[in-house]
Amino acid sequence: MRSFFRHPRLLLLLALLVVGALLLFGYRRPLLHQVGAYLIVEEPLEPADLLVVISGTLPEIHYGLDLYHKGYAKKILFLGHFPVELAVISKEPFEVMEKPWDEIAAHMAIQAGVPADALLFSDAFDNSTYARVVSLVRTAQANDQRSLIIVTSPTHSRRVGLSARHILQGAPPTFRLAPTPQRYYPEPYRFNLDTWWLDENHPKMLFDEYTKLAYYWLNYGW
């Protein structure tokens, strides 16, 4: 024990570690808030040529449709998982079918009053966000859509934006990010920046998102 106290550098290092740990504990809430907030990129919206909804769930579709009806764009492109299993319970016994996500979203849009000729389609049947962004850029360029509003889930928005900037390299179309407001999600699934670490699922979601950001940085050289 005496030999330990004969090394002032070790004592200083231990003291710094203790102080650092206390500071981290004391400031854990604002630090964790920033960990969640970094993933969310929201930009002021202006009318654009095309609304792009990158979706795995229904809230993003509903938000995209609301933006369309508010006049933010005259065209909509839906991108999502493929295939999606649907349980059709209107029959006995019920049957399960597979449908492309963009077909499901397009049906919802038409039911909500969007004209069929306002819908654009893509062949982005890929679980990779980067591949979907490549597809939306190609579809927008092929249809001469010069400006985009990209709707996605909040914690997905930074990765979508970085992917789009890397692919476009300053070329058109321009884009703005519109993360879906939390009010569109059922209350148990809302992402609260001040309490997300207390939820069972959100820490895993953030870990996955940061892992994918690191992968994209290594793979695409952001």
C-alpha positions as a Python dict, from the first residue, in 0.01 Angstrom:
ca = {
    (1, 'M'): (0, 0, 0),
    (2, 'R'): (286, 236, 91),
    (3, 'S'): (451, 168, -244),
    (4, 'F'): (133, 282, -416),
    (5, 'F'): (141, 618, -241),
    (6, 'R'): (501, 663, -348),
    (7, 'H'): (378, 706, -708),
    (8, 'P'): (209, 1047, -732),
    (9, 'R'): (133, 998, -1103),
    (10, 'L'): (-79, 694, -1024),
    (11, 'L'): (-258, 889, -753),
    (12, 'L'): (-325, 1173, -998),
    (13, 'L'): (-453, 930, -1261),
    (14, 'L'): (-683, 763, -1008),
    (15, 'A'): (-812, 1102, -893),
    (16, 'L'): (-882, 1206, -1253),
    (17, 'L'): (-1066, 882, -1320),
    (18, 'V'): (-1281, 928, -1010),
    (19, 'V'): (-1359, 1291, -1099),
    (20, 'G'): (-1433, 1190, -1460),
    (21, 'A'): (-1669, 916, -1346),
    (22, 'L'): (-1850, 1156, -1113),
    (23, 'L'): (-1883, 1415, -1388),
    (24, 'L'): (-2017, 1157, -1631),
    (25, 'F'): (-2268, 1040, -1375),
    (26, 'G'): (-2373, 1393, -1290),
    (27, 'Y'): (-2413, 1494, -1654),
    (28, 'R'): (-2544, 1162, -1780),
    (29, 'R'): (-2886, 1299, -1876),
    (30, 'P'): (-2767, 1585, -2103),
    (31, 'L'): (-2501, 1355, -2251),
    (32, 'L'): (-2753, 1081, -2327),
    (33, 'H'): (-2988, 1347, -2466),
    (34, 'Q'): (-2717, 1451, -2713),
    (35, 'V'): (-2645, 1090, -2808),
    (36, 'G'): (-3005, 1059, -2924),
    (37, 'A'): (-3032, 1409, -3070),
    (38, 'Y'): (-2727, 1364, -3296),
    (39, 'L'): (-2914, 1108, -3507),
    (40, 'I'): (-3207, 1341, -3578),
    (41, 'V'): (-3167, 1589, -3864),
    (42, 'E'): (-3463, 1819, -3928),
    (43, 'E'): (-3458, 2100, -4182),
    (44, 'P'): (-3706, 2382, -4252),
    (45, 'L'): (-3950, 2263, -4516),
    (46, 'E'): (-4024, 2438, -4842),
    (47, 'P'): (-4240, 2319, -5132),
    (48, 'A'): (-4055, 2067, -5348),
    (49, 'D'): (-4111, 1866, -5664),
    (50, 'L'): (-4120, 1526, -5493),
    (51, 'L'): (-4201, 1379, -5153),
    (52, 'V'): (-3998, 1065, -5082),
    (53, 'V'): (-4116, 846, -4795),
    (54, 'I'): (-3856, 596, -4676),
    (55, 'S'): (-4064, 381, -4447),
    (56, 'G'): (-4074, 62, -4252),
    (57, 'T'): (-4385, 154, -4057),
    (58, 'L'): (-4715, 335, -4110),
    (59, 'P'): (-4645, 666, -3928),
    (60, 'E'): (-4400, 780, -4197),
    (61, 'I'): (-4662, 713, -4465),
    (62, 'H'): (-4927, 913, -4277),
    (63, 'Y'): (-4686, 1204, -4230),
    (64, 'G'): (-4590, 1197, -4598),
    (65, 'L'): (-4956, 1201, -4699),
    (66, 'D'): (-5023, 1495, -4468),
    (67, 'L'): (-4735, 1689, -4625),
    (68, 'Y'): (-4873, 1608, -4970),
    (69, 'H'): (-5220, 1734, -4879),
    (70, 'K'): (-5065, 2052, -4736),
    (71, 'G'): (-4919, 2120, -5080),
    (72, 'Y'): (-4552, 2052, -5015),
    (73, 'A'): (-4516, 1848, -5337),
    (74, 'K'): (-4719, 1723, -5634),
    (75, 'K'): (-4554, 1380, -5657),
    (76, 'I'): (-4484, 1104, -5403),
    (77, 'L'): (-4236, 815, -5408),
    (78, 'F'): (-4259, 540, -5145),
    (79, 'L'): (-3963, 318, -5054),
    (80, 'G'): (-3974, 42, -4793),
    (81, 'H'): (-3919, -319, -4699),
    (82, 'F'): (-3997, -594, -4947),
    (83, 'P'): (-4189, -811, -4912),
    (84, 'V'): (-4437, -733, -4638),
    (85, 'E'): (-4655, -1007, -4496),
    (86, 'L'): (-5018, -912, -4454),
    (87, 'A'): (-5277, -1107, -4265),
    (88, 'V'): (-5608, -1060, -4440),
    (89, 'I'): (-5869, -1118, -4171),
    (90, 'S'): (-6176, -1039, -4375),
    (91, 'K'): (-6199, -1403, -4476),
    (92, 'E'): (-6240, -1723, -4280),
    (93, 'P'): (-5991, -1869, -4234),
    (94, 'F'): (-5759, -1567, -4272),
    (95, 'E'): (-5487, -1582, -4533),
    (96, 'V'): (-5136, -1438, -4539),
    (97, 'M'): (-5008, -1269, -4852),
    (98, 'E'): (-4694, -1084, -4953),
    (99, 'K'): (-4704, -739, -5107),
    (100, 'P'): (-4433, -488, -5196),
    (101, 'W'): (-4427, -205, -4944),
    (102, 'D'): (-4458, 63, -5211),
    (103, 'E'): (-4772, -108, -5341),
    (104, 'I'): (-4926, -103, -4995),
    (105, 'A'): (-4832, 262, -4946),
    (106, 'A'): (-4965, 354, -5291),
    (107, 'H'): (-5299, 191, -5208),
    (108, 'M'): (-5315, 392, -4885),
    (109, 'A'): (-5229, 710, -5076),
    (110, 'I'): (-5502, 657, -5337),
    (111, 'Q'): (-5753, 582, -5061),
    (112, 'A'): (-5647, 912, -4903),
    (113, 'G'): (-5724, 1102, -5222),
    (114, 'V'): (-5384, 1109, -5396),
    (115, 'P'): (-5427, 1075, -5777),
    (116, 'A'): (-5261, 768, -5928),
    (117, 'D'): (-5059, 986, -6166),
    (118, 'A'): (-4902, 1161, -5865),
    (119, 'L'): (-4726, 839, -5761),
    (120, 'L'): (-4376, 745, -5873),
    (121, 'F'): (-4235, 395, -5829),
    (122, 'S'): (-3888, 250, -5785),
    (123, 'D'): (-3736, -99, -5787),
    (124, 'A'): (-3557, -49, -5455),
    (125, 'F'): (-3639, -387, -5303),
    (126, 'D'): (-3339, -380, -5073),
    (127, 'N'): (-3299, -358, -4697),
    (128, 'S'): (-2994, -133, -4737),
    (129, 'T'): (-3064, 232, -4669),
    (130, 'Y'): (-2781, 331, -4900),
    (131, 'A'): (-2928, 126, -5186),
    (132, 'R'): (-3268, 284, -5132),
    (133, 'V'): (-3120, 632, -5145),
    (134, 'V'): (-2939, 541, -5468),
    (135, 'S'): (-3274, 429, -5609),
    (136, 'L'): (-3464, 739, -5500),
    (137, 'V'): (-3196, 963, -5652),
    (138, 'R'): (-3211, 773, -5982),
    (139, 'T'): (-3592, 783, -5986),
    (140, 'A'): (-3598, 1155, -5911),
    (141, 'Q'): (-3342, 1229, -6181),
    (142, 'A'): (-3518, 1009, -6437),
    (143, 'N'): (-3843, 1197, -6375),
    (144, 'D'): (-3679, 1542, -6372),
    (145, 'Q'): (-3761, 1604, -6006),
    (146, 'R'): (-3524, 1881, -5904),
    (147, 'S'): (-3606, 1911, -5534),
    (148, 'L'): (-3704, 1655, -5271),
    (149, 'I'): (-3848, 1631, -4923),
    (150, 'I'): (-3733, 1303, -4767),
    (151, 'V'): (-3957, 1166, -4492),
    (152, 'T'): (-3816, 899, -4264),
    (153, 'S'): (-3811, 795, -3899),
    (154, 'P'): (-3629, 1048, -3675),
    (155, 'T'): (-3328, 837, -3573),
    (156, 'H'): (-3284, 723, -3934),
    (157, 'S'): (-3262, 1076, -4073),
    (158, 'R'): (-2888, 1143, -4030),
    (159, 'R'): (-2787, 823, -4210),
    (160, 'V'): (-3032, 898, -4493),
    (161, 'G'): (-2900, 1252, -4527),
    (162, 'L'): (-2534, 1147, -4525),
    (163, 'S'): (-2610, 879, -4785),
    (164, 'A'): (-2786, 1130, -5012),
    (165, 'R'): (-2505, 1385, -4988),
    (166, 'H'): (-2243, 1119, -5060),
    (167, 'I'): (-2434, 993, -5366),
    (168, 'L'): (-2524, 1334, -5508),
    (169, 'Q'): (-2188, 1506, -5451),
    (170, 'G'): (-2356, 1842, -5503),
    (171, 'A'): (-2549, 1739, -5815),
    (172, 'P'): (-2930, 1782, -5835),
    (173, 'P'): (-3177, 1712, -5696),
    (174, 'T'): (-3157, 1916, -5379),
    (175, 'F'): (-3324, 1769, -5072),
    (176, 'R'): (-3450, 1849, -4726),
    (177, 'L'): (-3498, 1599, -4445),
    (178, 'A'): (-3834, 1568, -4268),
    (179, 'P'): (-3817, 1326, -3975),
    (180, 'T'): (-4163, 1208, -3876),
    (181, 'P'): (-4296, 1390, -3567),
    (182, 'Q'): (-4344, 1175, -3261),
    (183, 'R'): (-4718, 1242, -3248),
    (184, 'Y'): (-4759, 1013, -3549),
    (185, 'Y'): (-4634, 713, -3349),
    (186, 'P'): (-4831, 519, -3088),
    (187, 'E'): (-4731, 646, -2746),
    (188, 'P'): (-4536, 332, -2638),
    (189, 'Y'): (-4315, 365, -2948),
    (190, 'R'): (-4236, 736, -2925),
    (191, 'F'): (-3871, 834, -2900),
    (192, 'N'): (-3825, 1076, -2610),
    (193, 'L'): (-3484, 1242, -2607),
    (194, 'D'): (-3500, 1289, -2230),
    (195, 'T'): (-3588, 930, -2136),
    (196, 'W'): (-3497, 702, -2429),
    (197, 'W'): (-3241, 508, -2224),
    (198, 'L'): (-3516, 396, -1985),
    (199, 'D'): (-3703, 219, -2265),
    (200, 'E'): (-3636, -148, -2334),
    (201, 'N'): (-3602, -113, -2712),
    (202, 'H'): (-3456, 231, -2781),
    (203, 'P'): (-3100, 165, -2653),
    (204, 'K'): (-3071, -128, -2895),
    (205, 'M'): (-3212, 86, -3175),
    (206, 'L'): (-2954, 358, -3112),
    (207, 'F'): (-2672, 104, -3086),
    (208, 'D'): (-2775, -41, -3423),
    (209, 'E'): (-2794, 305, -3581),
    (210, 'Y'): (-2451, 411, -3456),
    (211, 'T'): (-2306, 77, -3566),
    (212, 'K'): (-2446, 133, -3916),
    (213, 'L'): (-2312, 488, -3924),
    (214, 'A'): (-1967, 351, -3841),
    (215, 'Y'): (-2003, 86, -4112),
    (216, 'Y'): (-2105, 347, -4370),
    (217, 'W'): (-1811, 566, -4269),
    (218, 'L'): (-1571, 277, -4320),
    (219, 'N'): (-1736, 144, -4636),
    (220, 'Y'): (-1821, 468, -4819),
    (221, 'G'): (-1554, 699, -4685),
    (222, 'W'): (-1776, 972, -4542),
}
